[in-house]
Amino acid sequence: MAGQAARQSDRDTSERAGEFARAGEWELNRRRLIRLACASLGGISGGMALIANNQSFAGFEHHSPDDTRLIVRTERPLNLESPTAAFDSWLTPIDQFFVRSHFGAPAVDLHPWELEIDGLMERPRKLSLAELNRYSQVTLPALLQCSGNGRTLFRPRIPGIGWERGAVGHAEWTGVRLADILNQAGIKPGAAHVQMIGADTPPSPKTPAFFRSIPLDQALAPDTLIALRMNGEPLPVLHGGPLRLVVPGWVGDNWLKWLRMIIVSVDEAPGFYMQTAYRLPKTPLPPGVKPKPAELLPMTWMNVKSLITWPRAESIVPLGRNEVRGIAWTGQGHVTAVDFTTDRESLWRPAKLIGEARQGSWRQFRVDWQPAAPGRYQIRVRATDSHGRVQPEITPWNLSGYLWNGYDQVACLVV
């Protein structure tokens, strides 16, 4: 009977959540969003985010190492990709950090912001921003990656936002441990999941609301935060401000933006974005095969991956000593090695890892490379993590183009 009562409470609260998400109280003011975007991003390029001078050869170019303009993937809603030039620093600057939106940003300043805590709680409550700031604050670096990063690299091609390599970024997040809030409110027996609802409103009544859930044990992890600041600044609206969830090591669809409601529940969140989207088959399927719903699991931890930040793709580089730079990351654990090779070499050799290994963060790497002769080269890197997982040459195909982590490869021309 207690379980039935908990599930009924769960259903009632989920219905309230659906009404909450569809209420339209925070509908997007498009002109206001454009002003915010221009102010916070300092200008957005709609084409390639790399500047080349007039010298070029067969598609290869002299790239500027300093051009870090964001690449527009869609305007409505706004989806912006970072160029790889943005990843040469430990922390990705806010104005170069990719933006992922499902419906567009809500008008966050129309009403005082409150976070509602409900569901299987002894003491449901609403917390203002001022009250959240009175909790003990935690600051940690963590990598955020869109689950569709690298979608354009799958073959056969997959529809969806055409993310290439730059739907990822690494920032320092400051906020409140979700565990502190939940424990203070008192978690009732039978709780197993934490559902989250944001303030972004679907564009039509037929469009499902975006809400997600994470298991209770992950919600109580000491590095799961409700973030109020990013790189030392108040969390910008385009990145989920004033509140977003931070789940280090987990894919970005779990990092819910514009957080307005938390529901502690028996079950996972209902709805399209939890029960249908952002799920992967338990075992890989041949290209084109649609998995059965029972064969799908929600995406949680990221896989091991590396990315070359220099040379840029299709660059012209000089004959002689060159430095190959990049970043590498994983979900659980940390990166322990990055290996380097080219299509003119038969062996892999280790790169030098920079800095300390840290769960949820990326690790920079460097390689001294001196090509033997002029010509076209394909540079390749692969990463290994502390669980022994090695980046594969090609990622198994999946229907939505999620979590590409094949060898990172960059073509360049040595002259």
C-alpha angles and dihedrals in degrees: 000000000000090000091050091050091049092051092048089051088048092052092047092051092046090054089052089049091054091051089046093053094046098043092098093217091136100042115168120263099208097199091049091051092052090052090049092048093051092046096048100037100038095225131334128229117221094199136045110333093221127089119215128188123227094276114096139145127201093330096317117118145188099250124204110239090209102057107108103160116147120249117232111228096169131358100201104065096018114244118170129182125209118233114234089249086075091065100064091094130068091243122037110234113243093239089056097042117114119251125217120189132171099186105359132266120303123234093262099185101054092092136017107276119244133175113216119209113198145142123065094010130130091215113025111198149166120236126201123212089255091054092048090052090056091063118091107281124225127197122198138154115242138168121237118199129177111235089233095055106135095018092139090061095065119101123237089041119251127214120240137079106340099237112173115182105312107074089107138083142169120225142162109250126199124193150097126312107249087218091062092056096044095045092049090051091048122241116236123224115272096038113138108152139040115217120202131200126190132202097246108115125217113248093237138017089251093059114090118240117251112243133140142183138214128201115270093243090058091046088055094049111120094238097051105104143180096224124215098168137043122198089347096306131101107277106270118236093240089058096049102280138204090025135005136161118251117201108174113218094015125107117265100254086075092055094084116202130217090020114206107154137030119192121190106209149165095242141037118273113282124228141066099297093056106028100037112013125056094031130122131202116260089236127023117267130206115270113281096019113126112218123228114252091244089059094058129093128191115258114253122150123039120239126239114281145160134199133198113229097178133065094038118228113281093011128155110229129182125256107253134046115357133174118226111203133188152136134249134191146165139193110241114028123356141281113277101175144011120197127202135203142145134223088258094058131071099204136060120229130195124261122217112257116220125215131353127320112251133176111250096012132099125244124222121224139191134201128189105222126183111178114215097222142004119274144081118323133187108211116205135189135180131185135216125202136207092266090059095253113149125202107252126229091241130014115235109258119256131183097249100038096245130168103001108191106159119140109300109240131188126184118215138169119232114208 
